[in-house]
């Protein structure tokens, strides 16, 4: 970063949706390393706005530091936000329009309960971004006037080429430097603007400029100033020059994906990936290209995916919504809306909800021999739904328990095994008559556990279900003769954030354990190997359904070599690696199947990204905040979940089949924090990643 004098525009949006704009002059000599040292590292001109910006960044950091919050507090926040969102969906701005000014009134007026309030025009406050401002600043006086009506003749505003449908009033709080958006808009006769104001103070009006033809808004205008429109009236479309409608298109990132919580692979090799807050995606070529299957659903937070072909031959996709990360809570883990299913390959979805449905679903299971019964488990219980009876709840278990994982017996659809949080493991045996559950038996299976506190996950070997492995936080166990035995204890890690276990479908001694890093054992858990390199935080693993055979053939009675593809999901998307096998059940001169064994000479486990191509990427990254340049040299960036602070190279631009896609280069850190691009110079950016704890850093 070069030293020198700079003018920087900082715009930050907090968790409450409030946007802060500030302009400051800096003379930069050194970058900042810590919050405490920032004033020693910066030599700046006397400017109160700098102090304000630093305070606002600290406020942002403190407000969004959810790591300190309990899961209960997080749930309360999510529920409050959902209630606010529902309120926004039902607001009818037209009904709030107070109507035109009286014919005798030609100046701005404010009324409250039949009386006029003092309104005076004032000068624009200093250090305010005037982009889109309509040139009128008003001071409204009066006590206890919440709900007063402010009306302004359009002739009083400096309207040049603005889109009046985006006109909104803002109240400016000079003490905090905040803009507050009341209910407001352009009047029904288009010759006045109005606002329902919360009280006395300074008010002004902003509007967006009219866009070029390609970016004209749809029949219901949508913009950053339209948060109050009912969501069911918003068309996420843009008008092309020829008048046709275009859907919103992703712009990236194309060079990495985001946190992927669930993988599912079918017998034909079709791969499904469920993103933490990006919906379900499908790949038919092993991750070379991806297609989004969820565009208009009530929740994009994916906890688990299951597929099955029902008794009528219909292929059904089930998606449990809501991400369950244990009881610690996480800012980027969202609650869901229930169980989604699709019978047309993901083209359309239907939502299933029932009384006390889990808002964070960890597990969805469907047995191919009993496809009508759908097991759904997560926070607050385990439920069995009957698809043949409109998905009514056939049975429920332990609604005061939190279920973290589950697996069905491979040949007996009436038996399942589940892991819980802080209560260990349970075996469930159902009595099934036809397609109806008539009874059940619940047995706890914690024999031999030294400690069952924590998030429990479980896996079994498909050819011998008595061989089971389990993981509770950092501890790995194996089921032996009716009791668990401890195999390994890893170092302290993130527990519920990334915690799973799986066994190879070919060899009961090959086990994968998922934590911050990926571990595997080739000898039944006696020794473990750690993946070197690769991204962190592993969540799920699946194996290709068929073995790919090599041309190398041993003695006919011994079979030959082959491999399965191993797919893993982590915080950067989907990755895969060939897992070699020996004796692949294809010896031509033997009638019976050969025993299969995984071989591992020199297998180090390097994994290849399977996040698609620039033309068809897996676009699932979570951005905590985004900023866009306002200059001809387009740049967009933001702070992400676990992929760092990122920005597009301004010179990078592609246009393939009307899809604009960009890579995002890393600037710093790996997690969150405020990020802003100067609207006047795309090369001037400011950031403060949570993980790096550098303090506010400005770069040119």
N, C-alpha and C positions, 0 to 999 in steps of 0.2 A: 504494500500500500504506500503510495507516494505521499510525502508531506506537502502541505500547502493549504490555501484558503478555499473553502467549498461552501456552497449554499445547498442545503439538504432539505428535502421535503420528506417528512416521516408521517406515514398514515398507519395506525395500528387499530385492529379490531379486537375487542375483548370478548370474554365468554358471554357477556350480557348483550352482545350485538352492537355495542356502542362504538362508533368509529371516531378516532382522534386524528386530527390533522394538525401539523405544526411545521413551521419553517424556521430554520436556524442557520447561523453562520458559524463555521468551525475553522479553526486553524489546527490542523492535525499534525502531530509529531510522532506519536507512537500508537500502536494498537493497545486495546485494553485487555487485561488478563483476568481480572476479577472485578466484582461489583465494588468492593471496598477500594480498589486501587484505581478505578476509572478516572477519578478527578486528578490523580497524580499523573496519569498517563496522557491526559488531554490538556493542552494549553489552548484556551478558547477566549474569544472576546467576551466582555461582560454582556450576557444575554440571558434574561430570565427564562426564555423559551427553552434553552438547553437544559436547565434544571428541570423544567416541566417535562420535557421528553424523557429524561432519565427516570423521573418519578413514574411516568406513565408506563414505561417498559417494566419497571419494578412491579407496578400494580398488575400488569398483564401477567408477569411471571408468577406472582403470588396468587392471583385469582385462578390461574389454570394449573396450579401445582396440586393436582388431585391425588398424588401419591400419599399425601398426608390424610386423605379422607377414608373413612370406613366404607365398606360396600353398602351399608345401610344409608349413609349420607349420599353416596353416589346414586343409589336407587331413588332417593327423594328428589335429587336434582333432575334425574331423567324424567321422573313422573311430572315434576313441575314444568319441565320444558315441553313434554308431550301435551300437557294441559294448555300451555300457552300456544303451541302450534295448533291445537284443535280450536282454540278461540280465534286464531287468525283465519282459519278455514271458514268460519261462520260469519265473519265481519262483512257487512254490506256497506261499502263506502258511499254508494249512491244514497242510501237511506240516511247517512249522517250529514249529507250536504244540506246546509241551512237555507239554501236558495239565494237568489240575487240580492244585491243591496237595494234598499229603497231608492226609488228614482231620484230623489233629491240628494242622495249621498254620492259624492264624487271623489271622496278621499277614503283611506283605510279607516275602518271602524271596528270596535270591539264591543260586544254586548254581553251582559250577564244578568239574567232574570229581569229582562225588560228595561234595563238601564244601560246607558253608554259609559264605557270606561275611557280614561285618558289614554290616548295613543299619540305618540310623537315620532317623527322621523329622526334618526340619529346617524352619525357617521359610522362607516364600517370599522369594526375593531381591527387593531393591528395584527399582523402575522396570521391572517386568515387566507386560506386557499380560495381564490375567487372563481375557480373553474366551475362553470355552470350556474354561478350566482346571478340572480336576476336584478341586482343593483339596488334593492330596497331593504333597509334595516329599520326595524321599528322597536320602540320601547312601549310596552303595555304595562300600566300600573293598576293596582287594586289588590285588596287582601281577600283571601278565601274565595277565589274566582275560578276554581277548577271546573272545567267544562264550558268556559266562556267561548263565544264564537268570534273569531277574527275573520273579517272579509276585506279583500283588497281588490279594487278595480284593476283589470288587466292592463289598463292604460298607465297605471302607476309602476309597472314592472318593465324592465328593459329586455323585452322579448325580441330576439333577432331571428334565430333559426332553430329554436329549441323545440323539442317534442313536448307539447303541453300535457300529454297524457302522463308524462313522468314528473310533472310539477308537484313538489311537496314543500311544506313549511318545516322549518327547523327552529327549535329554541336553542340559543347559544348560552352556555354556562361559562362565563369568562373566568370564574374562579378555578374550575377544574379543567377548562379547555375542552368541554364536551359538547357535542351536538345531540340533541334529543329530538326524536321524530314523533310528533303527535299525529292523530288522524287528520288528514288534510288532502287536498287535491285541487284540480281545476273544476270550476263550477259547471253545472249542467248546461248553462247557456254559453259557455266558453268565453265569457267576458269578465269573469271574476275568479279569484282564487280564495279558498277558504281553509280554515283550520279550527279544530276543537282543541283549545289550548289548556294546558294543565295548571296555569297560574301566571302571575306577573313575570316579566322578564324581557329579554331581547329575542326578537323573531326576525327571520329572513326566509327567502324562498330560493330554491334551487330547481333546476331541470336539466335533463340530459340533452345534448345536441341531437339533431336529426341525423340518423346514420346514413351511410352510403346505401344504395339500393339493395346490395347483397345482405345487409344486416338490418333491414327494416323489421320492426317488431311484428308479431303476428296479430290476429284480430283482437286478442286480449293482450295489451302491452305488458311485457315482462322486463324488468330492469332491476338494478340494485336498489332503486328507490321505491319499489313496489312490494314491500313485504306484507302488505295488508290485504292483497287480493286473495279471495278464496282459492285454495289450491286446485279445486276441481274446475275452475274457470281458466286456468293457465294452460296455454298450449306451448310446449317447449319446442317451438319451431321458428325458423327464420324464412324470409321471403327471398327467393333467388331472383336474379334479374329478369328471368323469363316468366315470373309470376308463380312458379311452382313452389310447393312447401318443402322445406328441408328440415330433417330432424337435427337436433344438436349432436355434434360429433365430438368424440374425445380428442384431445390434442397431446396426450401422453401422460406420463413419461413412457417412452418406447424402450428405454434401456434398462428398466427394472420394474418389478411389480411390487405389490404390497403384501401385508400380512395375510397369509392363506391358512385358514383353520381346518378345512376339511377337504379330503380327496375321496373320490369314488371312481372305480373302474369297472366296466361291464365286460361280459364274456367276449364281445367283439373288439375290445381294446379301447372303446371310447372312454375318454378321461374327463371327469367333472371336477372342477375346483371351486370351493366356496370361500370367498374372501370375507374378512372380518366385517367390513362395511362396504363391500363391492358386489354383492350378489353372487350368483352361480354362473360359471363360464364352462364351455364345452370345447374339447379338442378331439378331433378324430385322427390326428396324425402325431400323437405322442408329444404334444406341446409345441409343435412347429408353428401352428396357427391356433387362435382362440376366437370364440364367438360368445358374446354376452347373451345370456338367456333371460335376464331380468331387467326390464326397462320401466315397468309400471306396476310395482308391487308395494305393499304397505311397509315392508322392511327389507333392507339389503344386508342386514347383519346375519351372517350365516354361522350356525353352531355345528351342524352336521348334515350330511347328505346320505340318502339311501335310494336304491333303485330296485325294481322288481317287475316281473311280467306276471300280471294277475291271471285269474282262472279263465278270463275271456281272451287272453292273448294280448292284452293292452299293456304297453310299457309305461310304467308310472315312475315319476321322479318325486321324491319327498325331500323337503328341505326344512329342517328345524331352525327357526330364526332366533336371534339373540345369542350373544357370545358369552359363555360362562367361563370365567377365569378364577374361580374360587372366591374366597371371602375377602381378599385384599382389595379388590376393586381396581379399575384402571380407567383413565380418562378416555381412551380410544376404544373401549369395549362397550358396545351398545346393546340395550335390551331389544327384544324382538316383539312380534305380534302374534305368535302361534306357529302352527304347522302349515306350510304351503305344499301343494302338490300340482303336478302337471301330467296330463295324459296325451299331450300332443308334442312331446319332445321339447318342452320349455317355451313354446310359442305363447301359451296363456297359462295363468296360474289361478288356483282357487285357495282361499284361506280357510283354515279350520281353527276355531277357537271353542273353548268350553270353560265351564266354571273353574277358576283357579288354575288355568293352563300355565305352564312354566314360561316366564318371559325371557328366560335364558336357557335354551335347550342344548344339552351337551351330546345327546345320543338319540338317533333314530334307527330302528332295526326292523327289518321285514324278512321273514323266512320264506324262501322260494316254495316250500311245501305247504305253507299256510299264508299266502299273500294277502289275505283279507285282514290279518291282525297286524297292526302297526304299533310297535313299542316306542314310546316317547318319554324321555327322561331328562331331567335337568334340575334347575333350582326349584325346590318345592315339589318334589314328588316324581313318581313313575306312573305312567298311564298306558293302558292298552286300548287302542281305538279299533273299531270294527268297520272296515271300508264297505262291507256289504250292507251295513245298517246306517248309512250316511255318517259314518265316522263317529258314532256314539261311543262314549266311554264304557267299555266292557268291564274294566277293572282298574283300580288304582291302589298304589302302595305308598306308605310312608310319606305323606304330604308335608310333614315337618322335617324331612331329610332333604339333603341336596345331593343329587346323583351326578357323578362326574364322568362315567364311562360305562359301557356295557358290551356284551358279546353274546350271540345266540349259539346254542349247541348246533354243530353243523348238520346233524342228521335228525335231531329231535326238536321240532318246532315248539314244543311245550316247555322247554328248559332254557333258561338264560342266566347269565352271571353279570352282576353289576358292582361297580365301585362307587363309593360315596365319599363325601367330605366329612372326615372326623369319625366315621362309623365303620370303616373297613368295607368288607365285601358281603354280598348276599347272593344266594342261589334261589331262583324262583322256579317252581314247577307248577304248570297249569293243568287243569282238567278241561279238555276241549271236546265238545260234542258237536260234530258238524263244523260250523264256523262260529260257534258260540263258546265263550269261556264260562264254565259252570262252577269252577272252584280253583283254588290256588293254595300252594304251600310255600311259605317264606322261611328260609333258613339262613342264619348268619354263618359265615365261614371265615372266622378270624383265628382259627386254631394255629398256634405257632407264631403269631405276629408279636414282635417285641413292642410295637407301638403302632396303633392304627390311626393316630391323629394325622390329618393331612388329606390331600387330594389323591384318591385311589384310582388307578387305571388297570385294565386287565386284558390279557390276550390268551388264546388257546391254539394248539396245533390242530389243524383241521382233520388230519387222519387219525388222531388219537386225542380226543378232548380231555382225557385225564391229565394231559401235559399242559399245564397252565403256568403263565408267568404274570407277575403283578408288579406294580410300582406305586409306592406311596411317597409323594414328594421326591426325596433323593434316594430312597431305599428300594432295591429290586429284590423280589422274592420268587421262589418256584414252589409249586404245589407238589408235595411228595406224600403219597399214602395218607391223604386226609389232613395234611398239615402244611403250613407254609414254612419254608426255610430261607433265611436271609442269604442272598448271593453277593450283594454289592451295595455300598453306600457311597454315592457321589458327593462331591463338595456341595456346599450350600448354593442354591440356585434360585430361580424365580418361581418354583413350585407350580402353582396353578396356571401361570402364564404360559408355560410350555412344559407339558408333562404327559408323556404317553409311552406305551410299550407295544411292540408287535413281534410276532414270530414268523419266520419264513414258512411259506406254504409247502416247501420241499424238504425241510430239514428241521426237526424239533430242537436242534442244538444251536441254530442261528437265530439270534435275538437282537432286536434293535431297541435302544432306549433313547427317548427324546427328552432333552433338556435345553439349556442355552446352547449346548453343543450336541452333536449326534454321536452316540456310542453304539458299538455292536460287539457281540460275542459269537465266536464260532464253536465254542465248546460247552454250550449249555449254561453259560454265566460264570464259569470259573475264571476266565480272563477276559478283559475288555479292551477295546481299541477306541481311540478318539479321532474323530474327523479333524484333520488339520486344515485350517482355512475354511472357506465357505462362509455364508452368512449365518447369523445367530438365530436362536429361538425356534426350535423345531416343534411342529404341532401334529403332523399326521404322516402316515406312510402307507403306500399300497404297492402291490406287485402286479406286473402284467399277467393276464390270465393264461397265456400260452408260453411255452418254452420255445425259444428260437434256436434251432439246431445249427451247429457248425458243420463244416465239411470233414472235420477230423473224426475218424471212426477208429475205435480200438478193436479188440477182439470181438467178434459178433456176439458172444455171450455176455460181454460187458457193456454193450451199448456205446454211447459216445458223449461228447461234450455239447453243452448248450448253455443258454443263459436266459434269465428273466430280467426285465427292466424294473428297477426299483425307483419309485417316484416318492419324493419327500416334499413336504410343505413347510415353509418357514416364513419369517417376517419379510423376506424379499421375493416371495412367490413360490414357484414350482421348479424342482431340480430333479435330475434322474441320473442313474448309473447302472451299468450292466452288472448283474450278480451271476457269476458263472455257476453252472451245475454239472454234475457228473452222473452218468448213467441215466439218460433222459427218457427211459421207458420206450425206446423205439428200436431195440435190437430186432432185426428182421427174422432171426432164426430162433427166437424164443417166444412161446405163446403167452407166458405170464408176464405181468408187469415187473419191471426191475426196480429194486430199491433206489431211491434218488438221494443224492448227497451233494451238498454245496461244497465246492472246492474254493480255496482262498489263497493260492500261492501268489504272493505279491499284491494282493488286493488291498489297496489303500483307501478306496472309497471316494476318489475324486468325483464330484458331481457336476453335471453340465446344466446350465440354465435352460429351462423349458418354458420361458415366458413369452413365446411367440416371436413374430417377426415385426419389423416396423410397420408393415401393412396390416397385420392382424395380431396386435400385441395383447397381452393380459394386462389390462389397464385397471389396476386395483389399489394403487397407492393411496394412503390416507394423508391428506394435507391438513395440518392444524390451522394454517393461514396461507393466503395467497395474495400476491401483489403483482400488478401489471404495469409495464411502462406505458406512458402516454406519448411517446415519441415515434417517429417513423421507423426507427430501429426497434422492432418489436422484441420484448423480453417478458417472460412470466416466470415466477418462481414462488417458493414458499418453504415452510418448515414441515417436515414429514414425520410420520411415525417410523422411527428406527432406520431411516434411509438418509438422514441428515438434512441440512439446509441446501436446497437445490435451485438452480436457475437454468433457463435455456440459453444456449449460445446465441447471441443476437443474429449472427450470420447464418444460422442453421434454419433452413426452411424447405419443406417438401410439400408437394401437392400431388398426391396419388389418388386417382379416382375420387376427386372432390373430398379427400380426407387430409386434413392438415395435422401432421404428427411431428413431435419434437422429442429429442432426448433431453434429459435434465442433468446438468453437471453438478457435482458436489462442491459446496463452498466450505462447509464446516460441520462439526458435530455429528450426532446421529439421531437426535430426538427433539422435536418441537421447538418452541420459542417464537417470539415475534420476528417478522421479516418484512422489509419494506423496500420497494424500488422507487427512486425519485421519479416523479412524473415528468421532470424536465430533462433528465439525463439518465438513460437506462444503465449507464456504467456505475452510477452511484447507488449503492445498496447499504442497508443496515440490518443487522441480525443479532440475535442473542439466544443461541441454542441452550435448552435446558441442560443437556448432557455435558457440554463443554464448559459451562459456567465461566465464560470468558468476560461477561459483561457485554455492553453494547459495543459492537464492532462496526465501523464504517469502512467501506472499501471502494476504490475506484478502479 
